Amino acid sequence: MKNDAWILFKITVPAPAVDLVCEALSLLHCTGTLVEKRDLDTFIVPDEELDPHSNVHLQSYFPEDLNLTELKSQIEQALDELRPLFPERIFQLGEEQQVKQEDWAEGWKQHFSSMRIGRNLIIRPSWEAYTAATNEKVLELDPGMAFGTGSHGTTLLCLEAIVDLFDRGQPPQSLLDVGTGSGILAMAASLLGAQKVVACDIDPLACEVALENCRKNNLHDKIEITTDLLEQLPGNYDVVVANILAEENIRLASQLFEHLTPGGYLFLSGILKEKQNMVCEAFDQHPLELKSITEQDEWICLSWQRN
């Protein structure tokens, strides 16, 4: 049944927490989020950066058939879980309002267009036609489905790291995507030619979204999606990518390393710049060579190669 109305929540958060809040809201069935006058989960990376010391106002949309009391409680709980990461900063849930489909759904589309990653990977929304040139691979993914459409700083950095291996003529044959979210990283690797791709996430909803995205791109028979914990997953991989919080990367350091083949690459993001040193210290205990540190807004991606 198609929704013709939505619940709009206005939420005030610290600028560095925008991506994390977006991820949390997406797991509560949020269908889209805008940040002030900027589009958040878009296919166009904003030129300007948010002032990390500022607070921003989010507009988040949810299906109207959700239980409002339960939804408000879940949003408050999600904000409570993030508050310790940003002490003395504001997280405030405002009043909700109902908006009609025509008030935003069609206008939303003007914020999204296809984007290119590397030489050959194209990511496009479903409503935009794109004729692929020779050697181009087109991945269809709509915003608002789950965290990660390619424009978040963390997702973009991981995508670029993965695609760069293919562009440099060093295509990985296997990849493990830890905390897969929308499944975009796993799908990109599979579409570009990786033969074995496993995507895991502890959240069942994220796995459902990732599976649906794989079906839409005819990749569901090429990618294994699982809620199994990292420690339960067998095998080693040419690439292990984890776009998760810095603290989780640190907690899983040994397991992430153990899933790498010799010479394999480890790409870590979801890491704020100020947490770079603590993550590096955790992984310095393993025989890894730090190859690069890339940045997008307030986020970084750390790239290691196993010795």
C-alpha positions in Angstrom: 0.0 0.0 0.0 1.5 3.3 -1.1 1.8 6.0 1.5 0.4 9.4 0.7 1.4 11.1 4.0 4.4 11.0 6.2 5.5 11.9 9.7 8.1 14.6 9.8 10.4 15.0 12.8 12.7 17.9 13.3 15.8 17.0 15.2 18.7 19.1 16.4 22.1 17.4 16.6 25.8 18.3 16.6 27.2 18.6 13.1 29.8 15.8 13.5 26.9 13.5 14.5 24.9 13.9 11.4 26.0 10.7 9.6 25.6 8.6 12.8 22.1 10.0 13.5 21.1 9.3 9.9 22.3 5.7 10.2 20.3 5.3 13.5 17.2 6.8 12.0 17.4 4.6 8.9 17.2 1.5 11.1 13.9 2.9 12.5 12.4 2.9 9.0 13.2 6.5 8.2 12.6 7.0 4.5 14.8 10.2 4.1 16.6 12.9 6.0 17.4 16.5 5.0 19.9 18.7 7.0 18.9 22.3 7.0 19.0 23.5 3.4 21.5 20.8 2.4 20.6 17.4 1.2 22.1 14.8 3.4 21.9 11.3 1.9 22.5 12.5 -1.7 24.4 11.4 -4.7 26.1 14.8 -4.9 28.8 15.4 -2.3 28.4 18.9 -0.9 31.3 21.3 -1.6 31.0 23.1 1.8 31.7 21.4 5.1 29.5 21.6 8.2 31.1 23.6 11.0 32.0 20.8 13.5 31.3 23.1 16.3 27.8 24.0 15.2 24.4 22.3 15.7 22.3 21.4 12.7 18.6 20.8 12.2 17.5 17.6 10.6 14.2 16.9 8.9 13.5 13.2 9.0 10.5 11.5 7.3 8.8 8.3 8.5 5.8 6.3 7.2 2.6 7.5 8.8 1.4 4.0 9.7 4.2 3.6 12.4 3.1 3.7 16.0 3.9 7.3 16.9 4.4 6.8 20.6 6.8 3.9 20.0 8.6 5.7 17.3 9.3 8.8 19.4 10.6 6.5 22.2 12.9 4.7 19.7 14.3 8.0 18.4 14.9 9.3 21.9 16.7 6.0 22.7 18.8 6.3 19.6 19.8 9.9 20.5 20.6 8.8 24.1 23.0 6.2 22.8 24.9 8.8 20.8 25.1 11.5 23.5 28.1 10.0 25.2 30.1 10.2 22.0 29.5 14.0 21.9 29.5 15.2 25.6 28.0 18.6 26.3 26.5 18.8 22.8 22.8 19.2 22.0 20.6 16.3 20.8 17.0 17.4 20.8 13.9 15.8 19.3 11.3 18.4 18.2 7.6 18.0 17.7 6.3 15.9 14.8 4.0 16.9 12.0 2.2 15.2 9.2 3.1 16.1 5.6 1.5 15.0 2.3 3.3 13.0 -0.3 3.3 15.8 -2.8 4.9 18.1 -0.3 8.2 16.3 -0.6 8.4 13.0 -2.4 8.7 14.4 -6.0 10.6 17.5 -5.0 13.1 15.2 -3.2 14.2 13.8 -6.5 15.7 17.0 -7.7 18.5 16.6 -5.1 19.7 13.3 -6.5 21.6 12.5 -9.7 24.0 9.8 -10.8 27.6 9.9 -9.5 30.8 8.3 -10.8 33.3 6.5 -8.5 36.7 5.9 -10.1 36.8 5.1 -13.9 34.0 2.7 -14.3 31.5 2.6 -11.4 28.2 4.6 -11.8 25.7 4.9 -9.0 22.3 6.1 -10.0 18.8 6.6 -8.5 16.0 4.4 -9.9 14.2 7.4 -11.5 17.2 8.6 -13.5 18.0 7.0 -16.8 21.6 6.3 -17.6 23.1 4.7 -20.7 26.3 2.9 -19.7 29.4 3.4 -21.9 31.7 0.5 -22.7 33.2 -0.9 -19.5 31.0 1.1 -17.2 29.1 -0.7 -14.4 25.9 0.8 -13.2 24.6 0.3 -9.7 21.0 1.3 -8.9 20.4 2.6 -5.4 17.8 5.0 -4.0 18.4 7.3 -1.1 16.6 6.9 2.2 16.6 3.1 2.2 19.5 2.5 4.6 22.7 4.1 5.7 25.0 4.3 2.8 24.2 5.4 -0.8 27.7 6.6 -1.6 27.6 10.2 -0.6 28.2 9.9 3.1 31.8 10.7 3.8 32.4 7.3 5.3 30.7 5.4 2.5 32.4 7.4 -0.2 35.8 6.9 1.2 35.3 3.1 1.4 33.9 3.0 -2.1 36.9 5.0 -3.5 39.3 2.6 -1.7 37.7 -0.5 -3.2 37.3 0.9 -6.7 40.9 2.1 -6.7 42.1 -1.5 -6.5 40.1 -2.4 -9.6 41.3 0.8 -11.4 44.9 0.0 -10.6 44.6 -3.5 -12.1 44.7 -5.2 -8.7 41.1 -6.6 -8.6 40.4 -8.4 -5.4 38.8 -11.9 -5.8 37.1 -11.8 -2.4 35.7 -9.1 -0.1 34.1 -9.1 3.3 31.9 -6.1 4.1 31.4 -5.7 7.9 28.4 -3.6 8.9 27.0 -3.6 5.4 24.0 -1.2 5.9 22.5 -0.7 2.4 25.0 -3.3 0.9 26.5 -0.7 -1.4 30.2 -1.7 -0.8 29.5 -5.4 -1.3 27.5 -4.7 -4.4 30.1 -2.4 -5.9 32.8 -5.0 -5.4 30.7 -7.8 -6.9 29.6 -5.6 -9.8 33.3 -4.8 -10.6 34.2 -8.5 -10.6 34.9 -9.9 -7.1 34.0 -13.5 -7.2 33.3 -14.1 -3.5 31.5 -11.3 -1.5 30.1 -11.7 2.0 28.2 -8.9 3.7 27.4 -9.1 7.4 25.4 -6.8 9.7 24.1 -7.5 13.2 20.9 -5.6 12.4 18.4 -7.8 10.6 16.7 -4.8 9.0 19.9 -3.7 7.4 20.4 -7.2 6.0 16.8 -7.1 4.6 17.5 -3.8 2.9 20.8 -5.0 1.6 19.2 -8.1 0.2 16.5 -6.1 -1.5 19.1 -3.8 -3.1 21.0 -6.9 -4.3 17.8 -8.2 -5.9 17.2 -5.0 -7.7 20.7 -5.2 -9.2 20.6 -8.9 -10.0 23.4 -9.5 -7.5 21.4 -11.6 -4.9 22.9 -14.9 -6.1 26.5 -13.5 -6.0 26.5 -11.9 -2.5 26.1 -13.7 0.7 24.3 -11.6 3.3 24.3 -12.7 6.9 23.5 -11.6 10.5 26.3 -13.9 11.7 28.8 -12.3 14.0 32.3 -11.6 12.6 33.8 -14.2 14.8 31.4 -16.8 13.4 32.3 -16.2 9.7 34.8 -18.6 8.2 37.5 -17.9 5.6 39.9 -15.2 4.6 39.4 -12.3 2.1 41.5 -10.2 -0.2 39.7 -7.1 1.1 38.0 -6.6 4.5 36.1 -3.3 4.8 34.4 -2.1 8.0 32.4 1.1 7.8 31.5 1.2 11.5 32.2 3.3 14.6 35.9 3.8 15.7 35.2 2.0 18.9 33.8 -1.0 17.1 36.7 -1.1 14.8 39.0 -1.2 17.8 36.9 -3.9 19.5 37.0 -6.1 16.4 40.6 -5.4 15.5 41.9 -9.0 15.9 39.0 -10.5 14.1 39.2 -8.1 11.2 42.9 -8.8 10.8 42.4 -12.6 11.0 40.0 -12.5 8.1 42.6 -11.0 5.8 44.6 -13.1 3.3 48.4 -12.4 3.3 48.8 -9.2 1.2 45.1 -8.4 1.6 43.8 -4.9 2.2 41.9 -3.6 5.3 39.8 -0.5 4.8 38.3 1.1 7.9 36.0 4.1 8.1 33.2 5.4 10.3 36.1 7.1 12.1 36.1 10.7 13.2 39.4 12.5 12.6 40.1 13.0 16.3 39.9 9.2 16.8 42.5 8.4 14.2 45.3 7.8 16.7 43.4 5.5 19.0 42.3 3.3 16.0 45.9 3.2 14.7 47.2 2.2 18.1 44.8 -0.8 18.2 45.9 -2.0 14.7 49.6 -1.3 15.2 49.7 -4.5 17.2 49.2 -6.5 14.0 51.6 -7.0 11.0 49.9 -4.4 8.9 51.4 -1.6 6.8 49.4 1.7 6.8 49.1 2.6 3.1 47.0 5.7 3.2 44.7 8.0 5.2 41.9 9.7 3.2 39.5 12.3 4.5 36.0 13.5 3.7 34.4 16.2 5.9 35.1 15.2 9.5 35.7 11.5 8.6 38.7 9.4 7.7 39.3 6.1 6.0 42.4 4.1 7.1 43.9 1.7 4.5 46.2 -1.1 5.6 47.9 -4.0 3.8 48.7 -7.2 5.6 52.3 -8.2 5.5 
